[in-house]
Amino acid sequence: MSTFGLFGKFLVKEGERDRLVSILLEAADSMQKLKECQKYLVNISEEEPNSVFVFEIWSNEEAHQASLSLEATQILIKRAKPIITGMERISTFQPIGGKDKN
């Protein structure tokens, strides 16, 4: 199986970006326990004040899919759903190599 990468974008209701960032950082914290999750980075852009970007790298696509059914993930999804107005999968990719500060 190949390493799996995902770059996604969440659109949120006006003024709710910081709330979603907080929820996604909780998700990132819960991913610390999953060895299959190699990266889970939450990002913002000042040019898009109602967007939050997530950059993820997993050992494989199946591990990513399995993470979505975890109880901790489901709880965070329920909290985030009311403020999310849309989602976009910007890109999926296969990481090859490079610099990693870890």
N, C-alpha and C positions, 0 to 999 in steps of 0.2 A: 504494500500500500504506500501511496505517496503522501508526503506532507501536504496539508491543505491550508490555504490562506484565504481570508475573506476581508474585504473592505466594504463596510456598510454605512448607511446614512439613515438616521432617524429624524423625522420632522416632528416638531412639537408645537403645541399651542403657544400663542404669544406669551412671553414672560415665563415659560416653564422649562427653559433650557437647563438652568442650574439644578432644578429638581431632578430632571432626567439624568444629568451628569452624576448626581449623588447616587441615584439608584444603580446606574451602570458601574460606578466605582465599587459599590457593594458587590455587584456581580463579579467584578474583577478580583475582589478580595476572596470571594468564594471559589474562584478558579485556582487560587494558590494551591489548593488541595489536590487538584487534578494534574497528574504528571503529563497527561495527553495534551493539555493546554500549554503551549509554549509561550504565547504572547496574547495579551488581551489589553489593548491600549485604548483609552477613551480620549477623544480629541474634540476641540471646538475650533471654529473659524469666526473671526470677528466680522467677516463679510456675510456670514449666514447666521444671524442671531437666533434663529429658530431651528437650528440643526445641530445634531451631535453625530460625530463620526466614530466608528469603532473599527479598529484594526486587530484582526485575530490570526494567530497561527496555531494549528493543531497537528497532532501526529498523523491524523487522517480525517477524512470527511465524516466517517461514521462516528468518531469521537465527538466531533462538533455536534452532530445530530443528537447523540445520546445526552449531551450536556443540557439540551433544551428540555428534556423530560425530568431532570433532577428536581426534587422538591424545592430546594433553595431557589433554583432558577424560576420555577413556576410561581413562587411567591413574589419574586421581583417583577416578573412579567405582569402579574395581576395589578401590582402597584403602578407600573408604568403605562399600561394600556390606556387609562383615561386621559393621559396628556399627550399621547402619540397620535399625530394626524396622518402619518405616512411613513413608509420605509422604502429604502432603495438599496438593492444589492449593486454597489458600484462595480465591484469586480471580485471574481474568485481567481486564485492563482496558485501556482506550485512554487513555494520558496526553494531556491537552489543553494544559496549561501551568501556570505558577506560578513559584516561586522555585527556582533551582538555583545552588548556591554555586560551581559551576565556571564 
